[in-house]
């Protein structure tokens, strides 16, 4: 089974549902909402049970491939509105954001958004039926690796930093050329 193309029914387990709901200030209310509408996306706060690293879909796939081939794997992962949402340990957003901007590799890494304490993200439905064209779960998101445990393993800052840098370097992405005239400015030539 290929996690990128499997399309029958996607489920979050009961234990995974409990873990997701624990991010909310009102977990019982969140779970009650999910019982009524399991196909509805939900907004959950970050920084309590998880942080989320959001990246462009293609780059995100490269990062996931790197996590799986080089180890140690990943925790829950979702796709939502063209971005990949990788769930990470609490505190990861605070440290990963400045490390990805470090000048040595910053030009190689595309825009990665880190959501931590004080942020919220929209997560895909717990249940998505894709066999029917009129299924209510055919929204803009889906689980790639659905939460299946009450305490899933989540990558931390060093693991994600290494995976992002390796994925960027393997993709062959190069820094954009300097704007017209920048080379003359740096070399001391007149701008006329």
MOLIN-V882904 format. One line per field, one symbol per residue. psi: psi as a letter, one per 20 degrees, with the letter a starting at -180 (. if undefined). A space follows every 10 residues. Layout:
BEGIN
psi=???
END
This chain:
BEGIN
psi=ppihipmfpp qprgghghgg hihqhmhghg hgghhhmijp qqpqqrighr rpopqqgghh hhgggghhhi qjbrbqpqpp ljqpooprqp igghhgghhh jphgighhpr oppoobpirq qpqrqhpooj hphjpijlaj rqpgoqpjqh mqppqaghgh gggggggghh ijpqqqqqqp ihhhghijqq j.
END
